Amino acid sequence: MFPYVPQGRGVTAAGRCATQAILLAAAALGREEQPEVYRHVHPHGRATAALARSFADAVCPGGGPSLDEVALGAHLHDFGKYLIPRSVLLKPGPLSDEERAAVSRHPVYGAQVLSGLPAITETVRRVVLYHHERWDGGGYPEGLRGTRIPLAARLVTIADVYASLRAKRSYKPTLTKPEAAGEMEAMAGRELDPDLTSDFLKFIGC
Ligand SMILES: [Fe+2]
């Protein structure tokens, strides 16, 4: 499930194996104990990882963040949702301000928990921490703006948004590719890096 746990850059083979084993155990525990959260974190994480990896490869050939780090950060970006009370995370109706604030802590929780693992590099940690930052500075947890948001996180945010728009969820219909592209065009320059969004839309053939 985690073939892209990075090697090299100070990550030893033992550290890589230990990280894979712990992530697998956490996923198995999540599937058993919190199946609704698991279904969001892992299947959506895998879809986001595959998309982010191939997009990063297309847009940063031979440069930029390593593809394994992008993919692992993408897979684990919502890992912190395991630490949000299920009564809040799975609440069917609208959230109160306090509940919304609780949900918005998931990037910080995920980064804190995962950073204890030997193969969670700084790039992976930053993807998890910053995947809800916005290009215009209106995101969270730090309100970073523009290129102050690490490139790997901006790539993953775009893949996350597209995968979410195209996914079937109980509360929204599946969007077609052109519909999702239209939504993303509207988000470019506000939520999303405008140049990377333009690259992404070409990448998916829109
Ligand atoms: Fe998230």
py3Dmol code that shows the C-alpha trace and the ligand (Angstrom):
import py3Dmol

protein = """\
ATOM      1  CA  MET A   1       0.000   0.000   0.000  1.00  0.00           C
ATOM      2  CA  PHE A   2       2.940   2.358   0.538  1.00  0.00           C
ATOM      3  CA  PRO A   3       5.425   1.528  -2.244  1.00  0.00           C
ATOM      4  CA  TYR A   4       6.538   5.136  -2.428  1.00  0.00           C
ATOM      5  CA  VAL A   5       7.992   5.440   1.087  1.00  0.00           C
ATOM      6  CA  PRO A   6      11.179   7.247   0.035  1.00  0.00           C
ATOM      7  CA  GLN A   7      14.676   5.820   0.128  1.00  0.00           C
ATOM      8  CA  GLY A   8      17.872   7.817   0.121  1.00  0.00           C
ATOM      9  CA  ARG A   9      18.268  11.421   1.348  1.00  0.00           C
ATOM     10  CA  GLY A  10      19.177  10.140   4.792  1.00  0.00           C
ATOM     11  CA  VAL A  11      16.423   7.510   4.925  1.00  0.00           C
ATOM     12  CA  THR A  12      17.968   4.122   5.734  1.00  0.00           C
ATOM     13  CA  ALA A  13      16.576   0.800   4.504  1.00  0.00           C
ATOM     14  CA  ALA A  14      15.635  -0.060   8.094  1.00  0.00           C
ATOM     15  CA  GLY A  15      13.872   3.284   8.507  1.00  0.00           C
ATOM     16  CA  ARG A  16      11.985   2.724   5.278  1.00  0.00           C
ATOM     17  CA  CYS A  17      10.849  -0.765   6.353  1.00  0.00           C
ATOM     18  CA  ALA A  18       9.833   0.462   9.816  1.00  0.00           C
ATOM     19  CA  THR A  19       7.835   3.319   8.295  1.00  0.00           C
ATOM     20  CA  GLN A  20       6.052   1.015   5.855  1.00  0.00           C
ATOM     21  CA  ALA A  21       5.224  -1.435   8.666  1.00  0.00           C
ATOM     22  CA  ILE A  22       3.828   1.283  10.938  1.00  0.00           C
ATOM     23  CA  LEU A  23       1.783   2.872   8.147  1.00  0.00           C
ATOM     24  CA  LEU A  24       0.363  -0.527   7.193  1.00  0.00           C
ATOM     25  CA  ALA A  25      -0.529  -1.250  10.820  1.00  0.00           C
ATOM     26  CA  ALA A  26      -2.163   2.172  11.171  1.00  0.00           C
ATOM     27  CA  ALA A  27      -4.173   1.621   7.978  1.00  0.00           C
ATOM     28  CA  ALA A  28      -5.318  -1.833   9.159  1.00  0.00           C
ATOM     29  CA  LEU A  29      -6.324  -0.404  12.531  1.00  0.00           C
ATOM     30  CA  GLY A  30      -8.114   2.493  10.851  1.00  0.00           C
ATOM     31  CA  ARG A  31     -10.037   0.153   8.552  1.00  0.00           C
ATOM     32  CA  GLU A  32     -11.165  -1.880  11.563  1.00  0.00           C
ATOM     33  CA  GLU A  33     -11.886   0.863  14.070  1.00  0.00           C
ATOM     34  CA  GLN A  34     -12.832   3.888  11.959  1.00  0.00           C
ATOM     35  CA  PRO A  35     -14.042   2.508   8.602  1.00  0.00           C
ATOM     36  CA  GLU A  36     -15.753   5.742   7.522  1.00  0.00           C
ATOM     37  CA  VAL A  37     -12.585   7.760   8.117  1.00  0.00           C
ATOM     38  CA  TYR A  38     -10.443   5.028   6.530  1.00  0.00           C
ATOM     39  CA  ARG A  39     -12.504   5.175   3.341  1.00  0.00           C
ATOM     40  CA  HIS A  40     -11.734   8.846   3.003  1.00  0.00           C
ATOM     41  CA  VAL A  41      -8.090   8.807   4.121  1.00  0.00           C
ATOM     42  CA  HIS A  42      -6.798   5.791   2.198  1.00  0.00           C
ATOM     43  CA  PRO A  43      -8.761   5.246  -1.039  1.00  0.00           C
ATOM     44  CA  HIS A  44      -8.882   9.010  -1.646  1.00  0.00           C
ATOM     45  CA  GLY A  45      -5.242   9.285  -0.538  1.00  0.00           C
ATOM     46  CA  ARG A  46      -4.182   6.590  -3.020  1.00  0.00           C
ATOM     47  CA  ALA A  47      -6.057   8.276  -5.873  1.00  0.00           C
ATOM     48  CA  THR A  48      -4.517  11.636  -4.979  1.00  0.00           C
ATOM     49  CA  ALA A  49      -1.047  10.065  -4.748  1.00  0.00           C
ATOM     50  CA  ALA A  50      -1.235   8.509  -8.209  1.00  0.00           C
ATOM     51  CA  LEU A  51      -2.450  11.744  -9.749  1.00  0.00           C
ATOM     52  CA  ALA A  52      -0.003  13.998  -7.867  1.00  0.00           C
ATOM     53  CA  ARG A  53       2.917  11.768  -8.766  1.00  0.00           C
ATOM     54  CA  SER A  54       2.206  11.714 -12.483  1.00  0.00           C
ATOM     55  CA  PHE A  55       1.416  15.450 -12.530  1.00  0.00           C
ATOM     56  CA  ALA A  56       4.663  16.259 -10.645  1.00  0.00           C
ATOM     57  CA  ASP A  57       6.592  14.079 -13.094  1.00  0.00           C
ATOM     58  CA  ALA A  58       5.042  15.962 -16.036  1.00  0.00           C
ATOM     59  CA  VAL A  59       5.457  19.460 -14.649  1.00  0.00           C
ATOM     60  CA  CYS A  60       8.859  19.119 -12.930  1.00  0.00           C
ATOM     61  CA  PRO A  61      10.748  16.589 -15.109  1.00  0.00           C
ATOM     62  CA  GLY A  62      14.086  15.826 -13.479  1.00  0.00           C
ATOM     63  CA  GLY A  63      13.705  18.594 -10.903  1.00  0.00           C
ATOM     64  CA  GLY A  64      11.576  19.747  -8.000  1.00  0.00           C
ATOM     65  CA  PRO A  65      10.512  17.529  -5.133  1.00  0.00           C
ATOM     66  CA  SER A  66      11.078  13.779  -5.396  1.00  0.00           C
ATOM     67  CA  LEU A  67       8.117  11.896  -6.840  1.00  0.00           C
ATOM     68  CA  ASP A  68       8.096   9.427  -3.948  1.00  0.00           C
ATOM     69  CA  GLU A  69       7.844  12.249  -1.422  1.00  0.00           C
ATOM     70  CA  VAL A  70       5.043  13.922  -3.362  1.00  0.00           C
ATOM     71  CA  ALA A  71       3.169  10.619  -3.608  1.00  0.00           C
ATOM     72  CA  LEU A  72       3.602   9.695   0.050  1.00  0.00           C
ATOM     73  CA  GLY A  73       2.557  13.157   1.233  1.00  0.00           C
ATOM     74  CA  ALA A  74      -0.441  12.978  -1.112  1.00  0.00           C
ATOM     75  CA  HIS A  75      -1.498   9.581   0.208  1.00  0.00           C
ATOM     76  CA  LEU A  76      -1.203  10.683   3.831  1.00  0.00           C
ATOM     77  CA  HIS A  77      -2.469  14.260   3.496  1.00  0.00           C
ATOM     78  CA  ASP A  78      -5.649  13.647   5.513  1.00  0.00           C
ATOM     79  CA  PHE A  79      -4.120  11.197   7.994  1.00  0.00           C
ATOM     80  CA  GLY A  80      -4.806  13.663  10.835  1.00  0.00           C
ATOM     81  CA  LYS A  81      -8.550  13.110  10.360  1.00  0.00           C
ATOM     82  CA  TYR A  82      -8.161   9.970  12.463  1.00  0.00           C
ATOM     83  CA  LEU A  83      -7.581  12.326  15.401  1.00  0.00           C
ATOM     84  CA  ILE A  84     -10.702  14.451  14.903  1.00  0.00           C
ATOM     85  CA  PRO A  85     -13.747  13.340  16.937  1.00  0.00           C
ATOM     86  CA  ARG A  86     -15.940  11.238  14.676  1.00  0.00           C
ATOM     87  CA  SER A  87     -19.032  12.979  16.019  1.00  0.00           C
ATOM     88  CA  VAL A  88     -17.695  16.132  14.354  1.00  0.00           C
ATOM     89  CA  LEU A  89     -15.956  14.689  11.295  1.00  0.00           C
ATOM     90  CA  LEU A  90     -18.949  12.600  10.239  1.00  0.00           C
ATOM     91  CA  LYS A  91     -21.677  15.019  11.318  1.00  0.00           C
ATOM     92  CA  PRO A  92     -24.290  15.100   8.553  1.00  0.00           C
ATOM     93  CA  GLY A  93     -25.476  18.682   9.044  1.00  0.00           C
ATOM     94  CA  PRO A  94     -23.644  22.010   8.972  1.00  0.00           C
ATOM     95  CA  LEU A  95     -20.774  22.465  11.434  1.00  0.00           C
ATOM     96  CA  SER A  96     -20.585  25.126  14.124  1.00  0.00           C
ATOM     97  CA  ASP A  97     -17.571  27.473  14.141  1.00  0.00           C
ATOM     98  CA  GLU A  98     -16.019  25.406  16.916  1.00  0.00           C
ATOM     99  CA  GLU A  99     -16.543  22.154  15.003  1.00  0.00           C
ATOM    100  CA  ARG A 100     -15.097  23.666  11.829  1.00  0.00           C
ATOM    101  CA  ALA A 101     -12.060  24.769  13.810  1.00  0.00           C
ATOM    102  CA  ALA A 102     -11.666  21.217  15.143  1.00  0.00           C
ATOM    103  CA  VAL A 103     -11.745  19.746  11.616  1.00  0.00           C
ATOM    104  CA  SER A 104      -9.251  22.329  10.389  1.00  0.00           C
ATOM    105  CA  ARG A 105      -6.683  21.042  12.863  1.00  0.00           C
ATOM    106  CA  HIS A 106      -6.250  17.789  10.889  1.00  0.00           C
ATOM    107  CA  PRO A 107      -3.192  18.994   8.883  1.00  0.00           C
ATOM    108  CA  VAL A 108      -1.341  19.887  12.095  1.00  0.00           C
ATOM    109  CA  TYR A 109      -2.288  16.621  13.802  1.00  0.00           C
ATOM    110  CA  GLY A 110      -1.274  14.573  10.769  1.00  0.00           C
ATOM    111  CA  ALA A 111       2.085  16.331  10.442  1.00  0.00           C
ATOM    112  CA  GLN A 112       2.802  15.935  14.156  1.00  0.00           C
ATOM    113  CA  VAL A 113       1.990  12.233  14.291  1.00  0.00           C
ATOM    114  CA  LEU A 114       3.701  11.279  11.035  1.00  0.00           C
ATOM    115  CA  SER A 115       6.878  13.283  11.628  1.00  0.00           C
ATOM    116  CA  GLY A 116       7.892  10.732  14.270  1.00  0.00           C
ATOM    117  CA  LEU A 117       8.405   8.075  11.569  1.00  0.00           C
ATOM    118  CA  PRO A 118      11.927   7.692  10.176  1.00  0.00           C
ATOM    119  CA  ALA A 119      11.027   7.962   6.476  1.00  0.00           C
ATOM    120  CA  ILE A 120       8.681  10.932   6.808  1.00  0.00           C
ATOM    121  CA  THR A 121      10.981  13.546   5.300  1.00  0.00           C
ATOM    122  CA  GLU A 122      10.565  17.286   5.705  1.00  0.00           C
ATOM    123  CA  THR A 123       8.965  17.456   2.242  1.00  0.00           C
ATOM    124  CA  VAL A 124       6.359  14.820   3.163  1.00  0.00           C
ATOM    125  CA  ARG A 125       5.665  16.544   6.475  1.00  0.00           C
ATOM    126  CA  ARG A 126       5.145  19.873   4.716  1.00  0.00           C
ATOM    127  CA  VAL A 127       2.729  18.378   2.188  1.00  0.00           C
ATOM    128  CA  VAL A 128       0.589  17.046   5.029  1.00  0.00           C
ATOM    129  CA  LEU A 129       0.850  20.293   7.007  1.00  0.00           C
ATOM    130  CA  TYR A 130       0.174  22.690   4.137  1.00  0.00           C
ATOM    131  CA  HIS A 131      -2.337  20.914   1.885  1.00  0.00           C
ATOM    132  CA  HIS A 132      -5.115  23.349   2.928  1.00  0.00           C
ATOM    133  CA  GLU A 133      -3.109  26.531   2.394  1.00  0.00           C
ATOM    134  CA  ARG A 134      -4.504  28.780  -0.347  1.00  0.00           C
ATOM    135  CA  TRP A 135      -2.647  30.762  -3.009  1.00  0.00           C
ATOM    136  CA  ASP A 136      -4.321  33.981  -1.757  1.00  0.00           C
ATOM    137  CA  GLY A 137      -3.229  33.391   1.843  1.00  0.00           C
ATOM    138  CA  GLY A 138      -6.716  32.530   3.089  1.00  0.00           C
ATOM    139  CA  GLY A 139      -5.993  28.911   3.948  1.00  0.00           C
ATOM    140  CA  TYR A 140      -4.826  27.134   7.081  1.00  0.00           C
ATOM    141  CA  PRO A 141      -3.003  26.350   9.351  1.00  0.00           C
ATOM    142  CA  GLU A 142      -0.537  29.213   8.768  1.00  0.00           C
ATOM    143  CA  GLY A 143      -2.134  31.358   6.076  1.00  0.00           C
ATOM    144  CA  LEU A 144       0.906  31.012   3.801  1.00  0.00           C
ATOM    145  CA  ARG A 145       0.559  32.873   0.507  1.00  0.00           C
ATOM    146  CA  GLY A 146       1.717  32.155  -3.063  1.00  0.00           C
ATOM    147  CA  THR A 147       5.118  30.541  -3.504  1.00  0.00           C
ATOM    148  CA  ARG A 148       5.689  30.565   0.268  1.00  0.00           C
ATOM    149  CA  ILE A 149       3.573  27.404   0.144  1.00  0.00           C
ATOM    150  CA  PRO A 150       6.033  24.615  -0.709  1.00  0.00           C
ATOM    151  CA  LEU A 151       5.820  23.432  -4.326  1.00  0.00           C
ATOM    152  CA  ALA A 152       5.112  19.829  -3.300  1.00  0.00           C
ATOM    153  CA  ALA A 153       2.118  20.981  -1.246  1.00  0.00           C
ATOM    154  CA  ARG A 154       0.785  23.124  -4.127  1.00  0.00           C
ATOM    155  CA  LEU A 155       1.018  20.142  -6.475  1.00  0.00           C
ATOM    156  CA  VAL A 156      -0.788  17.888  -4.027  1.00  0.00           C
ATOM    157  CA  THR A 157      -3.511  20.454  -3.308  1.00  0.00           C
ATOM    158  CA  ILE A 158      -4.344  20.581  -7.018  1.00  0.00           C
ATOM    159  CA  ALA A 159      -4.451  16.779  -7.265  1.00  0.00           C
ATOM    160  CA  ASP A 160      -6.544  16.601  -4.075  1.00  0.00           C
ATOM    161  CA  VAL A 161      -9.066  19.141  -5.368  1.00  0.00           C
ATOM    162  CA  TYR A 162      -9.434  17.412  -8.738  1.00  0.00           C
ATOM    163  CA  ALA A 163      -9.731  13.929  -7.184  1.00  0.00           C
ATOM    164  CA  SER A 164     -12.360  15.247  -4.755  1.00  0.00           C
ATOM    165  CA  LEU A 165     -14.378  16.953  -7.499  1.00  0.00           C
ATOM    166  CA  ARG A 166     -14.378  13.769  -9.590  1.00  0.00           C
ATOM    167  CA  ALA A 167     -15.162  11.461  -6.649  1.00  0.00           C
ATOM    168  CA  LYS A 168     -18.625  10.203  -5.834  1.00  0.00           C
ATOM    169  CA  ARG A 169     -19.605  11.324  -2.351  1.00  0.00           C
ATOM    170  CA  SER A 170     -22.873  10.988  -0.464  1.00  0.00           C
ATOM    171  CA  TYR A 171     -23.270  14.780  -0.298  1.00  0.00           C
ATOM    172  CA  LYS A 172     -22.416  15.705  -3.900  1.00  0.00           C
ATOM    173  CA  PRO A 173     -22.633  14.379  -7.437  1.00  0.00           C
ATOM    174  CA  THR A 174     -19.617  13.272  -9.447  1.00  0.00           C
ATOM    175  CA  LEU A 175     -18.406  16.024 -11.767  1.00  0.00           C
ATOM    176  CA  THR A 176     -17.395  15.288 -15.343  1.00  0.00           C
ATOM    177  CA  LYS A 177     -13.860  16.172 -16.399  1.00  0.00           C
ATOM    178  CA  PRO A 178     -14.943  19.449 -18.092  1.00  0.00           C
ATOM    179  CA  GLU A 179     -17.090  20.382 -15.082  1.00  0.00           C
ATOM    180  CA  ALA A 180     -14.190  19.743 -12.696  1.00  0.00           C
ATOM    181  CA  ALA A 181     -11.856  21.718 -14.980  1.00  0.00           C
ATOM    182  CA  GLY A 182     -14.312  24.634 -14.927  1.00  0.00           C
ATOM    183  CA  GLU A 183     -14.414  24.574 -11.118  1.00  0.00           C
ATOM    184  CA  MET A 184     -10.633  24.553 -10.947  1.00  0.00           C
ATOM    185  CA  GLU A 185     -10.318  27.454 -13.390  1.00  0.00           C
ATOM    186  CA  ALA A 186     -12.551  29.446 -11.063  1.00  0.00           C
ATOM    187  CA  MET A 187     -10.307  28.535  -8.104  1.00  0.00           C
ATOM    188  CA  ALA A 188      -7.048  29.449  -9.869  1.00  0.00           C
ATOM    189  CA  GLY A 189      -5.415  32.512  -8.305  1.00  0.00           C
ATOM    190  CA  ARG A 190      -7.604  32.235  -5.204  1.00  0.00           C
ATOM    191  CA  GLU A 191      -7.343  28.749  -3.719  1.00  0.00           C
ATOM    192  CA  LEU A 192      -4.924  27.306  -6.286  1.00  0.00           C
ATOM    193  CA  ASP A 193      -1.581  28.297  -7.838  1.00  0.00           C
ATOM    194  CA  PRO A 194      -2.732  29.752 -11.192  1.00  0.00           C
ATOM    195  CA  ASP A 195       0.261  28.623 -13.281  1.00  0.00           C
ATOM    196  CA  LEU A 196       0.227  25.101 -11.857  1.00  0.00           C
ATOM    197  CA  THR A 197      -3.541  24.902 -12.361  1.00  0.00           C
ATOM    198  CA  SER A 198      -3.109  25.865 -16.000  1.00  0.00           C
ATOM    199  CA  ASP A 199      -0.396  23.181 -16.328  1.00  0.00           C
ATOM    200  CA  PHE A 200      -2.681  20.668 -14.646  1.00  0.00           C
ATOM    201  CA  LEU A 201      -5.610  21.343 -16.941  1.00  0.00           C
ATOM    202  CA  LYS A 202      -3.331  20.793 -19.947  1.00  0.00           C
ATOM    203  CA  PHE A 203      -1.984  17.662 -18.242  1.00  0.00           C
ATOM    204  CA  ILE A 204      -5.482  16.150 -18.017  1.00  0.00           C
ATOM    205  CA  GLY A 205      -6.287  17.207 -21.571  1.00  0.00           C
ATOM    206  CA  CYS A 206      -8.649  20.137 -20.910  1.00  0.00           C
TER     207      CYS A 206
END
"""
ligand_1 = """\
1
LIG
Fe -7.450 17.765 4.276
"""
view = py3Dmol.view(width=600, height=400)
view.addModel(protein, "pdb")
view.setStyle({"model": 0}, {"cartoon": {"style": "trace"}})
view.addModel(ligand_1, "xyz")
view.setStyle({"model": 1}, {"stick": {}})
view.zoomTo()
view.show()
